[in-house]
Amino acid sequence: MSLGTSPNPLISSTTEGLEVNRRGCIVADEENGASKKPGVFAGGDAVTGAATVILAMGAGKAAAKGIHEYLQNK
C-alpha cells in the first residue's frame, strides 16, 4: 500500500515551464486538464492534492477529452 498527500516534487523540478502552486500541485484547467505547458495535461491528486478517487476519475476523463482535442488540432 502507498499513500501520499502531495505530488512528487520531481515532476516540477524536472519539467521546465510547468507551473505549480504553493503546495506543489500542478496548475491545470479544470475543464480539460491542460497545464500552461503545451501538450502537458494533469488531473487528480497531482492537481488537487489528496482527494477522492471519484474526483480523480472525473479529472482523468476531462483530461482524456482535452488530450484528444489537443491532438486533433495539431
TARABEL-V510234 format. One record per residue. N is the residue number from 1. RES is the residue in one letter. OMEGA is omega in radians with two decimals (* if undefined). NEAR is the number of other C-alpha atoms within 10 Angstrom. Layout:
((N RES OMEGA NEAR) (N RES OMEGA NEAR))
This chain:
((1 M 3.10 2) (2 S -3.13 3) (3 L 3.10 6) (4 G 3.14 9) (5 T 3.10 11) (6 S -3.14 15) (7 P 3.09 19) (8 N -3.11 12) (9 P 3.09 12) (10 L -3.13 8) (11 I -3.09 15) (12 S -3.10 16) (13 S -3.13 10) (14 T -3.12 9) (15 T -3.11 11) (16 E 3.09 9) (17 G 3.13 12) (18 L -3.12 17) (19 E 3.06 15) (20 V 3.12 18) (21 N -3.06 9) (22 R 3.11 6) (23 R 3.13 12) (24 G 3.13 18) (25 C 3.14 23) (26 I 3.09 27) (27 V -3.11 21) (28 A 3.11 23) (29 D 3.14 18) (30 E -3.08 15) (31 E -3.02 12) (32 N 3.09 22) (33 G -3.09 25) (34 A 3.01 22) (35 S 3.12 21) (36 K 3.09 16) (37 K -3.09 14) (38 P 3.10 10) (39 G 3.13 11) (40 V -3.11 15) (41 F -3.12 23) (42 A 3.09 24) (43 G 3.10 28) (44 G -3.06 23) (45 D 3.11 20) (46 A -3.14 21) (47 V -3.02 26) (48 T -2.93 22) (49 G -3.09 17) (50 A 3.13 15) (51 A -3.08 13) (52 T 3.08 11) (53 V -3.14 11) (54 I 3.11 10) (55 L 3.12 14) (56 A 3.11 18) (57 M 3.10 13) (58 G 3.12 14) (59 A 3.10 23) (60 G 3.11 18) (61 K 3.12 16) (62 A 3.13 21) (63 A 3.11 24) (64 A 3.10 17) (65 K 3.12 14) (66 G 3.11 19) (67 I 3.12 19) (68 H 3.13 12) (69 E 3.13 12) (70 Y -3.13 16) (71 L 3.11 9) (72 Q -3.09 8) (73 N 3.13 7) (74 K * 5))
